[in-house]
Every structure is written in structure tokens, then in C-alpha cells.
Amino acid sequence: MELFAFVETIMNWAAQERALTALIIGLIGAAILSGVINVGAMAVVWLERKVLGDVQSRFGPNRTGSRWGILQLGADAIKLFTKEDIIPKGADKQVYVWAPIVASISTMLVAAAIPFGALRINGVDYPLVVANMDISAFYVEAVLSIMVVAAFMAGFSSYNKYSLLGAFRGMARMISYEVPMGVCVIGVALMAHSLNLVDIVESQVVWYAFAQPIGFVVFTIALITDLGRMPFDQSEAEEELVAGYVTEYGGIRWGLLYFQEYISMVLGSILLVLLFLGGWRGPSIPVITIFSPMIWFLMKVIIVLVFLVWLRASVMRFRIDQVTDLGWKWMLPLSLVNLAWAVLVGLYLA
């Protein structure tokens, strides 16, 4: 009885202190979200190593943690986090130290506004999102670009010519593709009559990948470029720049920068699914109806992730001048064509 009285006292206090309650709930949600994102990124790293191994007729990780190498990433993390942390002579120490931290913070800020599926209860889908913002689509796209700023900080502060060249390439890439990416988001918002990602998903009776095929292709290419994945990883080109902007990093700092790339990859795939592939929309699955939206959502995200991994194994890297030409001469005009199409469709349906 005393326990129940204590719990009741806590509940009454929490009801009175609404701001503190909201803060506590937000912190708990952020902690759970952080765990889910990190586990998802670890799974993507393992998936990429196995898929690349299969494509290249190798086994990939096959020793640590059974024949599937499930624990290999954990072993690599222990190795990196226990290495000596060395700051290069001549480096800008403050910026050098802050670059991995900025990268980590940016990905967590994005994760807070992205819906991670929904639960279906009595035929109604309840989205799983920490911060359901009215402008979440633009917010996510804007904060994702901070990862490029972190890469520039890392390259600029390292006192290394290869790192600096990698940083310049990353900035050139971002400037060339952020505009087409944003225009494609505007096209989606015009059809959905909202910039809220939850509203955009709920409005997709027909996937916007079919309603706006040009926008879907342009956004996908711009997203891959923004993430720095093959064939648009010029800022890390091993054959030209050693390791790009992370050349002078090692140990835990290199591990953080490396890991944030894969977290960004997961978040970018989720954003593509939400905007163009119907999000968690799909028919109910018998027996597990409540989890049907989550299953459809995860299936779509996994397909996008496998596609990104397949690109790395199959497509050669473009030159940086080819990338910028593609962005300004093709992606931007096509994104404007898609925007005009979205306006015409919106006027027709109005």
C-alpha cells in the first residue's frame, strides 16, 4: 500500500509540474531514440560489409560472433575507443575537437523530428515521433546539411592539405545539391499541403514517387550526394586524398565521424521513404495488426539501404567537376520542372 501511495504522490506532483514532466518524457524519448538510431547504424555497417564481401566474392566478417561476424563491429569499436587520441601538430585544436561533436549533435537533432513508423490501433495509425513539428520536412533537410559543415571543420582544422581538399570538395557538393533537394521538398509539400512529415505520409494515397517521378529521381540523387556516398564520395576519395577530411583523425574521434556517416545514411533513407514511398502506409497484416505500419516502414527503409550499399559496390566515382556540372546543369532545372508539375497537379486537384 505504501508503494501505491508513493506512486500516486509522484503522479500528482508530475501533473502539477507539467513543464518538468514534458522535459522528463522528452529526455526518456531522446534516450530511447538515440539507442534505436545507434543500433540501426551498427546494423547498416554490418550489412554493408557483408554485402560488399558477397559482391566481391569475399566472406566479409566471419570470425567474431559466429560465422556471420555479428560482433565484429563491437570488437572494432573497442579497438577504436581504446586507441591513443593524438592531435596533429599545427592543428586548430578547438575546431579539431569540436568537429566530431558537431557531427554527432546534428544527427541526433535530425532524429528528434523524424517519425520512425507508427502503431495501428483500432484502424488508426499513431506516429512514433519525438517532436512533431509543422515544418519537420525542411527542418530535417536543413540539419542534415550540418554534417557537411562538421566535415569542413574537420578538414580545415587538421593542418593537412588532403584534409583541406576533402573539405572543399564536400562544401562544393553541398552547395550544388542543397537547392535541388529543397525544391523537391517544396514540390512534395505542395501536393501534401503541409511541411509536416506525418501529414505528408498520411496524404500519400498514391506514393509521391509515382505522382512526381522526376522529383523522386532528383531527390534521390541529391540525397546520395548530400550523404557523400558512392559515386559522390569525392571528399573521401582514397585514391586521391588518402582519407579526405578524416585523414588526421584516429581513435575515438575517427570512430565518431565514421559512425555518424552511417547514422546519416539511415536518417536519409528514412526521409526518402517518408517523402516519396508512402512511409508506414500499407495493408494490415493479420495477427500483428498493431505492428503492421512498423513492418512496412522497416521493409522500405531496408530496401533503400541495400540500394545505397549496392551503389557503392557497383558504380564508379565521378570527378568533382562532373558532380557540380550534374547539380547545376541537370538537377536544378529538373527540380524546377518537377515543381511546375506539382503546381499544375495542385491546381487541377484544387
Secondary structure, DSSP 8 states (H G I E B T S, - for coil): -HHHHHHHHHHHHHHH-HHHHHHHHHHHHHHHHHHHHHHHHHHHHHHHHHHHHHHTT---S-SSSTTTTTTHHHHHHHHHHTS-----TT--HHHHHHHHHHHHHHHHHHHHHS---EEEETTEEEE--S---TTHHHHHHHHHTHHHHHHHHHHHHS--HHHHHHHHHHHHHHHHHHHHHHHHHHHHHHHHT-S-HHHHHHT-SS-HHHHSHHHHHHHHHHHHHHHT-TTS-GGG-HHHHTTGGGTT--HHHHHHHHHHHHHHHHHHHHHHHHHHS-TT-----SS-GGGHHHHHHHHHHHHHHHHHHHHHHH-----HHHHHHHIIIIIHHHHHHHHHHHHHHHHHH-
